[in-house]
Amino acid sequence: MSSANEIRRVDILMFDGVDELDIVAPFEILVSAGFDAKLVTLDDCPRVTGAHGMTVIPHRTLGPRPDVLVVPGGRWTSKASDSAWGEVQRGDIPRAIADRHAAGSIVAGVCTGGMLIAASGILRGRPAVTHRSALDDLRDYGVDVRPEARVIDDGDVLTSGGVTSGIDLALHVVERARGRAAALKEAARIEHEFRDGA
């Protein structure tokens, strides 16, 4: 597993139906803080269409062992094929998450990205949070759901609540890797009140 001060490469995984804020907020914060953060896809593809119609061109495909793998959510309750729910049904992303976790990547879920992480099997019996609309589904995976938390850091797995909690998750990663002052600097830059996690 990557130690906090070894966090350099961050892969933010995208799929059709991804919530745009789940990817853009962590990307901006982490790049500004000096991390090698990239928007990636599981397979080589020219573009991803987000939940609200934004088209995003990926930087690269998911690496075999990023220091941090950020897993966003998107359109969970729609039960559409182009959603986090659809990706759970296909199973490729949950398998990829499990593989990267086993290889030593820290896995960090934004919003219903926590459901993709739960489907990978690595959250069973562990504390986690996701968007409030999916909390019961998260419990069904045997997760110790903490609905009041904004960010939960359980060492090699981090999860966060609703869509805007991706900001707090990214700031938490900055704090973990670079210290509180660095996180506060990024929070001040975007005029955001940095909240402590669980």
N, C-alpha and C positions, 0 to 999 in steps of 0.2 A: 504494500500500500504506500502511496505517496505520503510523505510527511508534510506538515503544513508549509515548511519553508522550501519545499521542493516543487511547489505548484507553479508550473510555467505554462504547459500546454492545456488548453481547455477546449473541448469539442462540444458545441451546442447542437444537438441532434434535431433535425427538422424532418417533417413528413407533411404530405398534403392534409390540410385541415388544421395545422398547428396554429395555436393562438399567437398572433404576431407579437403582442407585448411580452409573451413568455420568452421569445427569442431576442427581441430587440433590446429590452431593458438590461438583461444580464450581459449581452454583447457589448453595449455601449460602456457600461460601468467597468467591465473587466479589461477591455481594450484601453480605456482611459487610464486604468491603474497599472498598465504595463504588461498584462498577460498576453500570451500568444493565443487569443481566443478566436475561433473560427466557427462559422456556420457550416454544418456538415450534413450529409445524408448517408443513409446506410449503404445504398448502392449509387453508382454513378448516374446522375440525372441532371438535366440542364437547368431545371427550375422547380421550385415548390410553390404551390398556391396555398396561402394561409386561410384561416377561418373566415376572414372578412374580405378576402379577395386580393390581398397584397401578393405580388409575385416576387419571390426572392431567389437569387442565383447563389447556390452554395459555393463555398470556397474550395471544398475538397470532400472526400468521403471519410467516414468515421475511421479513425486510426485504431490499431490493435490494442493500444493501452495509453489513452490520454491520461494526464495527471488527474483531471476532473472531467467527467462526462455529465453535462447538463442535459436533463431530459424534460422538455416542455410538455404541456398538455394541449388540449384543444377539442372543443365540441363533444365532450364526453357524453352528455345527456342526449345528444342528437341520435346516438347509436348508428351513425352514418358510417359508410365504408371509409370516407376521408375524414377521420377523426382519431383521437387517442383510443377510443373504444374499438374502432375498426382495426387499428394496429395491434391491439391486444388479441383480437380474433385471429389475425394473420399469424401472430406469434414471432415474427422475425425480429422485431425490435426488442421484445422481452428477452429473447435468446441472446441477442447482441449485448444487452445490458448485463446479463448474468456472466457472459464471457469476459467482458471488460472488468467487471467487479472481481471475478476470479483471478484476472491477470494483475490486479492491484490498483485499478482506477478507483478514485473516489466518485461515487454516483450522487448527483444532486438533482432532485425533482422540483420542478416549478408547477404549481397548480395540479391539474390532473395528470401531469407527468408522473406524479406519485403512483397513479394507477398502473402505468406501464412498468414502473419499478416493482410494484407489488406483484404484477403478473410474472415477473422474472423469478420470483421466489425468494428474493433476498430480504424482504421486509417482514417475513413471518416471525411473530413474537417480538418485533421491535417497535419502538415508538415512532410514529410518523403522523403527518397531516397532509391534507389535500384540500381542494376546493370544497366548500360546504355541501355542494350538490352531490358529491361523490363519497361522503364520509361513510355511509352505510355500505357502499360497495367496497371501500377500503377495509372495513371490518370483516367483510366476507373472506378476505385473504388471510385472516388470522393476525392482523396487524393491531398493535396497541395504539389505537387512534387517540390523538391529543387535539381535539377540535379547537381548543382555546389558543393554541400555539401559532405563531406567525412563521417561525423557522425552527426546525428541530435538527440538531447536529448530533448524530449518533456515531460519530467517528468516521467510518468509511462510507456512510450513507447520510445524506442531508435531504430533508423535504421541506416544502413551504406550502402555505395555504393558497388563497385565491390569486388571481392573475397578477395584481400589483405586488404580491409578496416576492416575485422574482427579483425586484429591486433589492429587498432586504436580504434575500438569499445571496445575491452577488456581492453585496456589501459585507455579508458575513464571510464569504470566501476571501475577500480582500483582507478583512481583519485577521482571519485565521492564518493567512500566508504572510501578510506584511505588517500586521499590528493595528491597534485601534486608531492611531493617528491617521494612517493611510485610509482607513474606512471612513473616518469622519471627514477627511478632505474630499473624498468622492461624494459623500452625502451632501456636503456643503456646495460642491460644484453643481449638483443637480437640484439643489434646494429641497432636499428630502430629509425628513426627520428620521434618523437611523434608529431603529428599534432593536433592542436585544432580542435574541431568540428565545427558546424554551428555557 
